[in-house]
Amino acid sequence: MDSPVSHRSLELNSDRGLNAATDAADFDAIKRAIERLCVTSYDSSCRKRFEKPSIRLKIGHALIKCTRLKRKQANEAAEKDVDQFLA
């Protein structure tokens, strides 16, 4: 199965929409894509440093809004998926 997040182009597969952005199975791929978009590096004490931290914050807030919207529209199975994503 093709991942909804392209690691090279950082684009979501548009035919999956809200489900692609909030799928718990794709959380790690989404996290890696966001880190690449924000230009992640490490400082001398081996802590992560982001060249564009505001983008990371804005995307995080948008994902939380999407999961809340999905939860409102969800049935029980999808609600468990949303809860796993937020955990």
Backbone bond lengths (Angstrom), bond angles and torsions (degrees), N, CA, C in turn:
res aa  C-N    CA-C-N  psi(-1)  N-CA   C-N-CA  omega(-1)  CA-C   N-CA-C  phi
1 M - - - 1.453 - - 1.516 109.57 -
2 D 1.288 115.92 137.53 1.460 121.81 -179.06 1.519 109.57 -77.27
3 S 1.313 116.81 134.12 1.460 121.46 179.61 1.519 109.77 -68.09
4 P 1.350 118.04 140.54 1.459 119.79 -179.95 1.522 112.49 -71.43
5 V 1.317 117.60 -15.30 1.457 120.88 179.30 1.518 108.36 -111.78
6 S 1.299 116.04 121.08 1.454 120.73 176.81 1.517 108.42 -83.67
7 H 1.309 116.84 122.23 1.462 120.37 -177.77 1.519 111.57 -68.75
8 R 1.301 117.82 -25.42 1.469 120.35 -178.99 1.525 111.96 -85.90
9 S 1.325 117.41 -44.66 1.463 120.07 -175.11 1.526 113.76 -99.02
10 L 1.331 116.27 -10.34 1.460 121.84 178.58 1.523 112.64 56.41
11 E 1.312 116.72 38.87 1.454 120.54 179.49 1.519 110.14 -113.50
12 L 1.311 116.26 142.95 1.453 120.83 173.53 1.520 109.23 -83.06
13 N 1.309 115.70 143.57 1.447 121.58 176.27 1.524 107.72 -67.68
14 S 1.319 118.54 113.01 1.462 122.88 -169.45 1.525 113.64 -65.54
15 D 1.318 119.63 -23.65 1.457 119.44 -177.74 1.528 112.61 -75.49
16 R 1.324 118.92 -12.69 1.472 121.26 177.63 1.522 111.52 -97.77
17 G 1.313 119.14 -22.06 1.457 123.64 173.95 1.510 115.14 54.90
18 L 1.325 115.55 -127.49 1.456 123.25 -175.73 1.530 111.63 -59.74
19 N 1.309 117.40 -37.45 1.463 120.31 -179.97 1.524 111.87 -63.67
20 A 1.320 118.05 -34.90 1.469 120.71 179.64 1.519 111.21 -67.96
21 A 1.309 116.59 -37.18 1.463 120.55 -177.25 1.515 112.48 -75.20
22 T 1.321 118.26 -19.55 1.460 120.85 -174.65 1.519 113.50 -123.35
23 D 1.307 118.25 18.67 1.459 121.87 179.89 1.530 109.22 -80.56
24 A 1.329 117.18 120.79 1.467 121.69 -177.55 1.532 111.45 -60.90
25 A 1.319 117.46 -30.95 1.462 120.64 -179.90 1.529 111.54 -66.55
26 D 1.326 117.16 -24.55 1.458 121.59 -177.72 1.532 113.03 -101.62
27 F 1.337 117.19 8.67 1.458 120.77 -176.00 1.520 112.28 -57.15
28 D 1.333 117.89 -45.27 1.472 120.34 -178.57 1.523 111.80 -64.30
29 A 1.330 116.98 -38.92 1.465 120.43 178.78 1.530 110.60 -66.60
30 I 1.321 116.43 -39.84 1.462 120.53 178.10 1.524 109.80 -65.46
31 K 1.325 116.45 -42.28 1.469 121.20 179.18 1.529 110.88 -60.68
32 R 1.336 116.87 -45.56 1.477 120.40 178.60 1.523 111.43 -63.07
33 A 1.323 117.03 -40.12 1.467 120.88 179.67 1.529 110.94 -64.12
34 I 1.331 116.47 -41.48 1.468 120.23 178.55 1.523 110.28 -65.39
35 E 1.330 117.30 -42.24 1.463 120.42 179.30 1.526 111.50 -62.16
36 R 1.328 116.76 -38.48 1.476 119.59 177.57 1.520 110.82 -68.49
37 L 1.323 117.06 -38.99 1.455 121.45 179.12 1.521 111.52 -64.43
38 C 1.327 116.91 -35.78 1.469 122.00 -178.11 1.522 112.84 -87.69
39 V 1.313 118.61 3.65 1.463 125.60 178.55 1.541 109.54 56.31
40 T 1.320 115.41 77.29 1.454 122.23 -179.06 1.520 110.53 -80.18
41 S 1.315 115.65 135.89 1.470 121.60 173.09 1.522 107.19 -142.25
42 Y 1.312 116.15 177.41 1.461 121.23 179.92 1.520 109.04 -122.02
43 D 1.322 115.47 139.32 1.466 118.99 178.26 1.529 109.46 -87.24
44 S 1.339 117.29 -174.42 1.462 121.83 -175.07 1.528 112.76 -65.08
45 S 1.324 117.76 -22.61 1.468 120.21 178.41 1.528 111.86 -97.05
46 C 1.330 117.11 17.26 1.477 125.15 176.47 1.530 113.56 64.29
47 R 1.318 117.29 27.13 1.457 121.18 173.74 1.512 109.36 -94.11
48 K 1.345 115.71 145.26 1.463 119.87 177.36 1.513 109.52 -66.11
49 R 1.319 114.16 140.62 1.455 120.83 177.89 1.527 107.40 -133.71
50 F 1.318 117.02 136.81 1.458 121.69 -177.99 1.516 109.53 -113.60
51 E 1.335 115.33 129.38 1.458 120.33 178.14 1.530 110.75 -71.01
52 K 1.334 116.52 -29.22 1.468 121.78 -178.38 1.535 108.96 -128.18
53 P 1.334 118.00 69.54 1.466 119.69 -175.01 1.526 114.35 -66.25
54 S 1.312 118.21 -26.87 1.468 119.62 -177.99 1.526 111.64 -67.11
55 I 1.320 117.65 -32.09 1.468 120.75 177.97 1.521 109.54 -64.91
56 R 1.309 115.75 -43.21 1.470 121.07 179.51 1.525 110.11 -59.75
57 L 1.306 116.93 -44.66 1.456 121.82 -179.92 1.527 111.07 -64.71
58 K 1.323 117.33 -44.80 1.467 121.09 -179.49 1.528 111.67 -63.92
59 I 1.330 116.90 -41.28 1.468 120.20 178.48 1.519 109.99 -65.80
60 G 1.324 117.12 -39.99 1.460 120.64 177.95 1.518 111.99 -60.77
61 H 1.326 116.69 -44.41 1.466 120.25 177.78 1.530 110.94 -64.21
62 A 1.324 116.97 -39.70 1.470 120.91 178.94 1.529 110.81 -64.69
63 L 1.340 117.50 -40.20 1.467 120.53 178.70 1.525 111.24 -65.16
64 I 1.310 117.22 -38.32 1.467 120.11 177.37 1.529 109.98 -64.38
65 K 1.324 117.72 -42.32 1.462 120.77 177.09 1.524 110.78 -62.00
66 C 1.326 116.83 -40.32 1.471 120.67 179.18 1.521 111.14 -64.42
67 T 1.332 116.78 -41.58 1.462 118.73 -179.90 1.526 111.51 -67.55
68 R 1.314 117.00 -34.60 1.467 119.53 176.53 1.524 110.90 -66.88
69 L 1.328 116.58 -40.36 1.460 120.73 177.03 1.523 110.30 -64.34
70 K 1.322 116.39 -43.58 1.461 120.60 179.67 1.529 110.35 -63.31
71 R 1.329 116.64 -39.07 1.465 120.34 179.49 1.526 110.56 -62.34
72 K 1.313 116.92 -39.33 1.464 120.15 179.20 1.521 111.48 -65.35
73 Q 1.322 116.38 -32.80 1.461 121.18 -177.88 1.523 112.43 -91.27
74 A 1.312 116.94 -5.19 1.462 121.25 -166.27 1.518 114.24 -85.57
75 N 1.315 112.25 156.11 1.449 119.60 166.19 1.539 106.92 -94.08
76 E 1.296 119.34 -173.97 1.465 121.65 -175.12 1.520 113.16 -61.77
77 A 1.321 118.62 -42.81 1.466 121.32 -178.89 1.515 111.20 -63.38
78 A 1.322 116.56 -44.28 1.461 119.87 179.71 1.520 110.95 -69.18
79 E 1.332 117.60 -31.65 1.470 120.22 179.03 1.524 110.60 -65.82
80 K 1.323 118.00 -37.52 1.468 120.94 175.57 1.522 110.45 -63.80
81 D 1.340 116.86 -39.52 1.462 121.22 178.34 1.523 110.91 -63.00
82 V 1.321 116.81 -41.79 1.463 121.84 178.32 1.534 109.75 -63.96
83 D 1.324 116.49 -44.27 1.465 120.50 179.53 1.524 111.20 -61.79
84 Q 1.335 117.96 -38.92 1.461 121.32 177.24 1.527 110.80 -64.90
85 F 1.325 116.87 -39.12 1.467 120.67 -179.32 1.517 110.57 -65.55
86 L 1.330 117.37 -41.99 1.454 121.42 -178.64 1.529 112.86 -74.98
87 A 1.314 118.00 -19.97 1.480 121.33 -177.28 1.496 112.76 -71.26
